[in-house]
Amino acid sequence: MGHKYLLLFLTLIFGVSTACNAQVKKTKIKTGVEVLTDRNFDVLKGRKVGLITNASGVNSNLVSTIDILYRAPEVELVALYSPEHGVRGEIAAGEKVATYVDDATGVTVFSLYGKTRKPTPEMLENVDVLVYDIQDVGARSYTFISTMGLVMEAAAEQGIEVVVLDRPNPLGGRKIEGNIVEEGYFSFISQFKIPYVYGLTPGELAKMINGEGWLESGKKCELTVVPMEGWTRDMSFEDTGLKWVLTSPHIPHAYSSNFYVSSGIMGELGVISEGVGYTLPFQVFGAEWIDESDFSTRLNELEIPGLTFRPIVFKPFYGKNEGKTLHGVQTYFTDYSKVDLMKVQFYVMQVNNELYPDKDVFAMGENRWSSFDKVNGTDQIRKLFSKNYRVSDIEEYLDKDIDSFRTLSQKYYLYK
């Protein structure tokens, strides 16, 4: 009898394992670069290509798009363009990128994160088509979409086609949060008239930028989007079956994108740590004056939909708080669909003000107001919130553009 039940148990386990593997295989999507490969590089054949990419530009086997296009038949890769971190992720965060040569291909890499963020006419000499392939995080302040827009603008001015190889939005295609950017607050971290969480893939956003006439020159570029196969708007990145390549040092996991939205705006003030410099970037909140038990209790008493907190004590390894013992909370998402990601950090600031009114985050971070306002796309969030430090005072403003933007953006959807 024992052998019989052991055999049954192993059969069940093997069957579940096989079913799980089959499901993963079934749901694996194809990114734009893989669709392009399947199409035998049809839109690039016989053309001189300039590629804008970074370490996240890979196929499902983690082969760089640089190497794929370099080896592609009848495609001539003549130039590479680097956003922050370099085309292969070899440059540290915040360091300016200079023009250099890619060792593996011998192709010149022009910097879009140094003296210029927009390709110059000299950088575009000898280029027939510009290809963009970078994994994004779905938040307005993450600068790769700004680079994409500046590339489109330069291409429009020079009469060069842009091909966007599409990739998933790790925040999904349903979630939209935040007000749209207002006049006076457009910048490299808020370049387009979109909400902070905009619910579009890079290809869809490129179509919207072009379609709505948002390029500074007023021109439109010749744009081709190579769409994904198999992606739907309800997918998390884990649902795609793809491997995550960190898009920058503090976004090491696909789920890091969620936490980036929930704490990164507050992080601009530089007062309460959001975990950058520790092993949990954007996943924790902490300061030397906080009592972690009280703080956690008070936040959990708010019963914020889809969230829970636990007390934590941590000591950052680098950055502004290097070596300091910080007390606070770690954030957990219990139901992602119910969480208003942007509002999380404002609840944290609300509770900080309730427990420690002498630790006014705006007074302590006054020299960082400009960055905070640019990330928010307005100064109204700061002004409304700092009156009483109540999330209820900013909810209407944060939510006011969601429905209209959803309606506008739907005409640029490539996926259901």
C-alpha positions as CSV (number, residue, x, y, z in Angstrom):
1,M,0.0,0.0,0.0
2,G,2.9,2.4,0.8
3,H,4.4,2.0,-2.7
4,K,1.0,2.5,-4.2
5,Y,0.4,5.8,-2.4
6,L,4.0,6.9,-3.1
7,L,3.5,6.3,-6.8
8,L,0.2,8.2,-6.8
9,F,1.8,11.1,-4.9
10,L,4.7,11.3,-7.5
11,T,2.2,11.1,-10.3
12,L,0.2,14.0,-8.9
13,I,3.3,16.1,-8.3
14,F,4.7,15.3,-11.8
15,G,1.4,16.1,-13.3
16,V,1.1,19.4,-11.5
17,S,4.7,20.3,-12.5
18,T,4.0,19.4,-16.1
19,A,0.8,21.5,-16.1
20,C,2.6,24.5,-14.6
21,N,5.4,24.3,-17.1
22,A,2.9,24.0,-20.0
23,Q,1.0,27.0,-18.6
24,V,4.2,29.1,-18.5
25,K,5.1,28.0,-22.0
26,K,1.5,28.8,-23.2
27,T,1.5,32.3,-21.7
28,K,5.0,33.4,-22.8
29,I,4.7,36.4,-25.0
30,K,7.0,37.6,-27.7
31,T,8.5,41.1,-27.5
32,G,8.9,43.4,-30.5
33,V,12.5,42.3,-31.1
34,E,11.4,38.7,-31.3
35,V,8.5,39.5,-33.6
36,L,10.9,41.4,-35.8
37,T,13.3,38.5,-35.8
38,D,10.4,36.2,-36.9
39,R,9.6,38.6,-39.7
40,N,13.2,38.3,-40.9
41,F,13.9,42.0,-40.0
42,D,11.6,43.1,-42.9
43,V,11.4,46.8,-41.9
44,L,15.2,47.1,-41.6
45,K,16.4,45.2,-44.6
46,G,18.9,47.1,-46.8
47,R,19.0,50.0,-44.3
48,K,21.6,51.6,-42.1
49,V,20.3,51.3,-38.5
50,G,20.8,53.4,-35.4
51,L,19.7,51.6,-32.2
52,I,18.7,53.2,-29.0
53,T,18.8,50.6,-26.2
54,N,20.3,49.5,-22.9
55,A,20.9,46.3,-21.0
56,S,17.1,45.6,-20.8
57,G,16.9,45.4,-24.6
58,V,17.1,41.6,-25.0
59,N,15.1,38.7,-26.4
60,S,13.7,36.0,-24.2
61,N,17.0,34.2,-24.3
62,L,18.7,37.3,-22.9
63,V,20.6,38.0,-26.2
64,S,21.1,41.8,-26.6
65,T,19.2,43.5,-29.4
66,I,22.6,45.1,-30.2
67,D,24.0,41.7,-31.1
68,I,20.7,40.5,-32.8
69,L,20.7,43.5,-35.2
70,Y,24.5,43.4,-35.7
71,R,24.2,39.8,-36.9
72,A,21.0,40.2,-38.8
73,P,21.2,39.6,-42.6
74,E,20.9,42.6,-44.9
75,V,20.9,44.9,-41.8
76,E,23.7,47.3,-41.2
77,L,24.0,48.5,-37.6
78,V,25.9,51.8,-37.9
79,A,25.3,53.6,-34.6
80,L,24.2,53.1,-31.0
81,Y,22.7,55.6,-28.7
82,S,23.0,55.4,-25.0
83,P,20.5,56.6,-22.3
84,E,21.5,56.6,-18.7
85,H,23.7,53.6,-17.6
86,G,25.1,52.9,-21.1
87,V,23.9,50.6,-23.9
88,R,24.9,47.4,-22.0
89,G,24.4,48.7,-18.5
90,E,28.1,49.3,-17.9
91,I,27.9,52.8,-16.5
92,A,26.8,53.6,-12.9
93,A,23.6,55.4,-12.0
94,G,23.9,59.2,-12.4
95,E,27.2,59.1,-14.2
96,K,27.3,61.1,-17.5
97,V,27.8,59.0,-20.6
98,A,30.5,60.0,-23.1
99,T,30.8,58.9,-26.7
100,Y,32.6,55.5,-26.8
101,V,32.9,52.4,-28.9
102,D,31.0,49.2,-28.1
103,D,33.7,46.5,-27.6
104,A,31.7,43.6,-28.9
105,T,30.6,45.2,-32.3
106,G,33.0,48.1,-32.8
107,V,30.0,50.4,-33.4
108,T,30.2,53.9,-32.0
109,V,27.9,54.7,-29.0
110,F,26.6,58.2,-28.9
111,S,25.6,59.6,-25.5
112,L,22.0,60.7,-24.8
113,Y,22.8,61.3,-21.2
114,G,25.6,63.8,-21.2
115,K,26.0,67.1,-23.0
116,T,22.9,66.4,-25.0
117,R,19.8,64.3,-24.5
118,K,18.5,64.7,-28.0
119,P,20.4,63.2,-31.0
120,T,22.2,65.9,-33.0
121,P,22.2,66.0,-36.8
122,E,25.9,64.9,-36.6
123,M,24.9,61.9,-34.6
124,L,22.3,60.9,-37.2
125,E,24.6,61.1,-40.2
126,N,24.6,57.9,-42.3
127,V,21.5,56.6,-40.5
128,D,18.4,55.5,-42.5
129,V,16.2,54.4,-39.6
130,L,16.3,54.7,-35.8
131,V,15.2,51.7,-33.7
132,Y,14.1,52.0,-30.0
133,D,14.2,49.0,-27.7
134,I,14.2,49.7,-24.0
135,Q,12.1,48.1,-21.2
136,D,10.3,50.7,-19.3
137,V,8.6,50.8,-15.9
138,G,5.3,52.6,-16.7
139,A,5.9,55.7,-14.6
140,R,6.2,59.2,-16.1
141,S,9.3,60.3,-14.2
142,Y,11.4,57.3,-15.5
143,T,13.4,59.0,-18.1
144,F,13.6,56.4,-20.9
145,I,10.2,57.6,-22.4
146,S,11.6,61.1,-22.4
147,T,14.6,59.8,-24.4
148,M,12.2,58.1,-26.8
149,G,10.3,61.4,-27.3
150,L,13.5,63.3,-28.0
151,V,14.6,60.7,-30.5
152,M,11.3,61.0,-32.2
153,E,11.7,64.7,-32.3
154,A,15.2,64.6,-33.8
155,A,14.0,62.0,-36.3
156,A,11.1,64.2,-37.4
157,E,13.4,67.1,-38.0
158,Q,15.8,65.0,-40.1
159,G,13.2,63.0,-42.0
160,I,14.3,59.6,-40.4
161,E,11.9,56.8,-39.6
162,V,11.6,55.6,-36.0
163,V,10.8,51.9,-35.3
164,V,9.8,51.1,-31.7
165,L,10.2,47.4,-30.7
166,D,7.4,47.1,-28.1
167,R,7.7,45.7,-24.6
168,P,5.3,45.1,-21.7
169,N,4.3,47.8,-19.2
170,P,5.2,46.1,-15.8
171,L,2.4,48.1,-14.1
172,G,-0.1,46.6,-16.6
173,G,-2.3,48.3,-19.1
174,R,-5.2,49.2,-16.9
175,K,-3.8,51.2,-14.0
176,I,-3.8,55.0,-14.5
177,E,-3.0,57.3,-11.7
178,G,-2.2,61.0,-11.1
179,N,-2.9,64.3,-12.7
180,I,-1.4,65.2,-16.1
181,V,1.6,67.6,-16.3
182,E,0.8,71.3,-16.2
183,E,2.4,74.2,-17.9
184,G,5.6,75.3,-16.2
185,Y,6.3,71.7,-14.9
186,F,7.4,69.9,-18.1
187,S,10.9,68.5,-17.7
188,F,13.0,65.5,-18.5
189,I,11.2,63.7,-15.6
190,S,7.7,64.9,-16.8
191,Q,8.0,65.5,-20.5
192,F,4.6,64.7,-21.8
193,K,1.0,65.6,-21.0
194,I,0.3,62.3,-19.3
195,P,-0.6,61.0,-15.8
196,Y,2.1,59.7,-13.6
197,V,1.0,56.1,-14.2
198,Y,-0.2,56.2,-17.8
199,G,-1.1,52.5,-18.6
200,L,0.5,52.3,-22.0
201,T,3.4,50.3,-23.6
202,P,6.3,52.2,-25.1
203,G,4.9,51.6,-28.6
204,E,1.4,52.8,-27.6
205,L,2.9,55.9,-25.9
206,A,5.0,56.6,-29.0
207,K,1.8,56.5,-31.1
208,M,0.2,58.9,-28.7
209,I,3.1,61.3,-28.7
210,N,3.0,61.4,-32.5
211,G,-0.8,61.4,-32.8
212,E,-1.4,64.2,-30.3
213,G,1.4,66.4,-31.8
214,W,3.4,66.5,-28.6
215,L,6.8,66.8,-30.3
216,E,8.3,70.2,-29.6
217,S,8.8,71.0,-33.2
218,G,5.2,70.4,-34.0
219,K,6.1,67.9,-36.6
220,K,5.3,64.2,-36.6
221,C,7.9,61.5,-37.2
222,E,7.5,58.6,-39.5
223,L,6.7,55.9,-36.9
224,T,6.5,52.1,-37.1
225,V,5.7,50.1,-34.0
226,V,6.5,46.4,-34.0
227,P,4.0,45.1,-31.5
228,M,4.3,42.2,-29.1
229,E,2.5,38.9,-29.6
230,G,0.4,37.5,-26.7
231,W,0.5,40.5,-24.3
232,T,-2.8,41.7,-22.8
233,R,-3.5,44.7,-20.6
234,D,-4.3,42.6,-17.5
235,M,-0.9,41.0,-17.4
236,S,1.7,41.5,-14.7
237,F,5.3,41.1,-15.9
238,E,5.4,37.7,-14.2
239,D,2.5,36.6,-16.4
240,T,4.5,37.3,-19.6
241,G,7.0,34.4,-19.0
242,L,9.8,36.8,-19.7
243,K,12.9,37.3,-17.6
244,W,13.4,40.7,-16.0
245,V,16.6,42.6,-16.7
246,L,17.1,45.4,-14.2
247,T,16.3,48.7,-16.0
248,S,18.4,50.6,-13.6
249,P,20.3,49.7,-10.3
250,H,17.3,50.4,-8.1
251,I,14.8,48.6,-10.2
252,P,16.2,45.1,-9.8
253,H,12.9,43.2,-10.1
254,A,9.8,43.6,-12.2
255,Y,7.8,44.3,-9.0
256,S,10.2,47.1,-8.2
257,S,8.2,49.2,-10.6
258,N,5.2,49.1,-8.3
259,F,7.3,50.2,-5.3
260,Y,9.0,52.9,-7.4
261,V,5.6,54.6,-7.9
262,S,4.6,54.2,-4.3
263,S,7.6,55.8,-2.7
264,G,9.8,57.5,-5.3
265,I,7.9,60.8,-5.4
266,M,8.4,61.3,-1.7
267,G,12.0,60.3,-2.1
268,E,12.6,63.5,-4.1
269,L,12.4,65.4,-0.8
270,G,15.3,63.5,0.7
271,V,13.8,63.5,4.2
272,I,12.3,60.1,4.9
273,S,14.3,57.3,3.2
274,E,12.6,55.2,0.6
275,G,15.1,52.4,0.9
276,V,17.5,53.5,-1.9
277,G,21.0,52.5,-0.6
278,Y,19.6,49.4,1.2
279,T,18.6,46.0,-0.1
280,L,14.9,46.9,-0.5
281,P,14.9,50.0,-2.8
282,F,11.5,51.8,-2.8
283,Q,10.0,49.0,-0.6
284,V,10.6,50.6,2.8
285,F,10.1,54.0,4.6
286,G,12.4,55.0,7.4
287,A,14.0,57.8,9.5
288,E,16.0,58.0,12.7
289,W,13.1,59.6,14.7
290,I,10.4,57.1,13.8
291,D,9.2,54.4,16.3
292,E,8.7,51.5,13.9
293,S,6.1,49.7,16.0
294,D,3.9,52.8,16.4
295,F,4.4,53.8,12.7
296,S,3.4,50.3,11.4
297,T,0.4,50.2,13.8
298,R,-0.9,53.6,12.7
299,L,-0.5,52.8,9.0
300,N,-2.3,49.5,9.3
301,E,-5.1,51.1,11.2
302,L,-5.9,53.2,8.1
303,E,-6.9,50.0,6.4
304,I,-5.5,51.2,3.0
305,P,-7.0,48.9,0.3
306,G,-4.5,46.3,-1.0
307,L,-1.8,47.2,1.5
308,T,-0.2,46.1,4.7
309,F,2.9,47.2,6.6
310,R,5.4,45.6,9.0
311,P,7.9,47.3,11.3
312,I,11.5,47.3,10.1
313,V,14.9,48.6,11.2
314,F,17.5,49.0,8.5
315,K,20.9,50.6,7.9
316,P,21.6,51.8,4.3
317,F,25.0,50.8,2.8
318,Y,25.4,53.9,0.7
319,G,23.8,57.2,-0.2
320,K,22.6,60.1,2.0
321,N,21.8,57.8,5.0
322,E,24.8,55.5,4.7
323,G,25.5,53.9,8.1
324,K,22.5,55.4,9.9
325,T,20.1,53.2,11.7
326,L,16.6,54.0,10.3
327,H,13.3,52.9,11.7
328,G,10.1,52.5,9.8
329,V,8.0,50.1,7.8
330,Q,8.2,47.7,4.9
331,T,5.3,47.8,2.4
332,Y,3.5,44.8,1.1
333,F,0.9,44.6,-1.6
334,T,-1.9,42.2,-0.7
335,D,-4.1,43.1,-3.7
336,Y,-2.3,45.0,-6.4
337,S,-5.6,45.8,-8.3
338,K,-6.9,47.7,-5.3
339,V,-3.8,49.8,-4.5
340,D,-3.5,53.5,-5.5
341,L,0.2,53.3,-5.8
342,M,0.9,57.1,-5.8
343,K,-1.0,57.7,-2.6
344,V,1.0,55.2,-0.5
345,Q,3.8,57.7,0.1
346,F,1.3,60.4,1.0
347,Y,-0.2,58.2,3.7
348,V,3.3,57.7,5.1
349,M,3.8,61.4,5.2
350,Q,0.3,61.8,6.8
351,V,1.2,59.4,9.6
352,N,4.6,61.0,10.1
353,N,2.9,64.3,10.6
354,E,0.4,62.8,13.1
355,L,3.1,61.2,15.2
356,Y,6.0,63.6,14.7
357,P,4.5,67.1,13.8
358,D,7.9,68.7,14.5
359,K,9.4,66.6,11.6
360,D,7.7,68.5,8.8
361,V,8.9,66.8,5.6
362,F,8.4,69.9,3.4
363,A,10.1,72.2,5.8
364,M,13.0,69.8,6.1
365,G,13.2,69.2,2.3
366,E,12.5,72.8,1.2
367,N,15.5,72.9,-1.1
368,R,14.0,69.9,-3.0
369,W,10.6,71.4,-3.7
370,S,11.5,72.0,-7.4
371,S,12.2,68.3,-8.0
372,F,9.2,67.2,-6.0
373,D,6.9,69.5,-8.1
374,K,8.4,68.5,-11.4
375,V,7.9,64.8,-10.6
376,N,4.2,65.6,-9.7
377,G,3.8,67.7,-12.8
378,T,2.4,70.6,-10.7
379,D,3.0,72.5,-7.4
380,Q,-0.7,72.0,-6.4
381,I,-0.1,68.6,-4.8
382,R,2.5,70.0,-2.5
383,K,0.5,73.1,-1.7
384,L,-2.8,71.2,-1.0
385,F,-1.2,68.4,1.0
386,S,1.1,70.6,3.2
387,K,-1.9,72.5,4.6
388,N,-3.2,69.6,6.7
389,Y,-1.1,66.6,5.7
390,R,-4.2,64.6,4.8
391,V,-4.4,62.3,1.8
392,S,-8.1,63.3,1.5
393,D,-7.1,66.8,0.6
394,I,-5.2,65.7,-2.6
395,E,-7.3,62.8,-3.8
396,E,-9.6,64.8,-6.0
397,Y,-6.7,66.6,-7.7
398,L,-4.7,63.4,-8.2
399,D,-7.7,61.7,-9.7
400,K,-9.2,64.5,-11.8
401,D,-7.6,63.5,-15.2
402,I,-7.9,59.8,-15.0
403,D,-11.1,59.2,-16.9
404,S,-10.4,61.8,-19.6
405,F,-6.9,60.4,-20.2
406,R,-8.2,56.8,-20.3
407,T,-10.7,57.8,-23.0
408,L,-8.0,59.7,-25.0
409,S,-5.4,57.0,-24.7
410,Q,-7.7,54.1,-25.8
411,K,-7.5,55.1,-29.5
412,Y,-3.8,54.3,-29.3
413,Y,-4.2,50.8,-27.8
414,L,-2.5,48.0,-29.6
415,Y,-3.7,45.3,-27.2
416,K,-6.9,44.3,-25.5
